[in-house]
C-alpha cells in the first residue's frame, strides 16, 4: 500500500498531515506494509505527478494499492478513525 501526501514544504497543514499519518502508521504497526511519501508540488516532478493524479488542492492525501485509489482527502488532515479504517481494510 502506498500513501502520498501532496503539498508544499512551507505548508503547515501539509506537514501536520504527513507527520500525523507517519505517527499512526508506526503506532498501529503498519510500517512494514505501508509506504508514506511526501510529494513536493513546488518541484517539476511533484507538479507533474500532481497533475497526473488530478491534485488541485493541498494537502491532498491519496491511498493506493496496485495502482487503484482506495481513499483520498483534499484540503484536510484525515481523521485517525477514517485513516485506520482504510489501513485495516487494505493492509
Secondary structure, DSSP 4 states (H G I P E B T S, - for coil): -EEEEEE-TT-HHHHHHHHHHHHHHHHTT-TTT-EEEEEETTSHHHHHHHHHTT--SSSEEEEEETTEEEEEEESSPPPHHHHHHHHHHH-
